[in-house]
Amino acid sequence: MNIEINGVSFGNKGAAMMLSAIVGRLRASLPDSRFVVKPNIGPYEWRTRLGLHHKLGGRRGLLTAKLLPGKLRQSYGLVSVDEIDVILDASGFAYGDSWPASNLSAAARRFVRAERSGKKIVFLPQAFGPFEACGKRKDCEKILRSGGLIFARDPESYDHVRSLVREDGKVCYAPDFTNLLVPRENVDCDSGDVAIIPNSQMVRHGNESAEDAYCQFLALCIDVVRASGLTPFLLLHQLRGDVVFAKKLLALLGESAPALVTEDDPLTLKALIGNARLVIGSRYHALVSSLSQGVPTIGTSWSHKYRYLFDDYDWSRYSVDTGVTADELGVLVHSIAGPGKYESAHNHLLGKSKELKQATDQMWNRVEAYIRS
């Protein structure tokens, strides 16, 4: 069986975590399956490290598939579009009014084609919507109606999807599935005990003043953490965009700048997050990694998906606006990282994490049953 994994990448470490989580789970439950991605997903070495096969798509791919015999394609890890049996979409957040109409119309054509050719399509837990723009709504309806199973990651996304897909049992709720991803063992970090994780999306619709304000917020976090007797370090969850803020922040702080930590391996990155005493972050999957490992967490957001993530852990008090004051932030830090406070916060999050991991396991059981059917 050939299973295509759509919407993932290696550059965005959240997407890389989703890819690792999918392969890790299904390789154990569906051992005869081959996992297929587009050949432009990360460096070749990274794809082969996960044992991924390469999809021959587009006109050139179709021509190559016709010219190469099946055994030769198999020996080089190449899979044609016609050989795909299942598509698992793990886009995270790609279907809704926020995205260009051209992206949605192209996706609609691909998914409709795939459904008509008999492929099973599953939309793994992700954020959706809203679907209010007329043309985009029609394309998103085509995309979602092609799926045999659709998992919304939060109540708002669930309602958006149900406005387009009304079949009972087809649309479900499930938490983000990277909570089951097992971090790398024996990973140490000598850079500090509080990970501060930026996100360039926080100002993607803003201007230079918005960038300055976000950098000032990050600088405030560093000051408050140090005033609490802890050592902050800057941890990047995506290099391409977030490095801009890292450089700007380092220049702003000068000699008082904290250590900067980068890591390509998503499992090592999750271990670094799990080893922190406290996380202050704006990257969604970084927050999933911290909360699911019982690490007291303070988060900011640019989308509704963050608010619901904190609600899942009964942790909404710690979802803050970037306009928070030093005193307000100091109170929050002390309440979860201060003497005698950490253990209570840690145990609370581990309890909620256990419930959410059970829900993720149930999601995978349903996906596996559908693939086998």
Buried (B, 14 or more C-beta within 10 A) or exposed (E): BBBBBBBBBBEBBBBBBBBBBBBBBBBEEBEEBBBBBBBEBBEEEBBEEBEBBBBBBEEEBBEBBEEBEEEEBBEEBBBBBEBBBBBBBBBBBBBBBBBEEEEBBEBBEBBBEBBEEEBBBBBBBBBBBBBEBEEBBBBBBBBBBBBBBBBBBBEBBBBBBBBBBEEEEBBBBBBBBBBBBEBBEEBEBEBBBBBBBBBBBBBEEEEEEBBBBBBEBBBBBBBBBBEBEBBBBBBBBBBEBBBBBBEBBBEBBEEEBBEBBBBBBBBBBBBBBBBBBBBBBBBBBBBBBBBBBBBBBBBBBBBBBBBBBBEBBEBEEBBBEBEBEEEEBBEBBBBBBBEEBBEEBBEBBBEBBEEBBEBBBEBBEBBBEBBEE
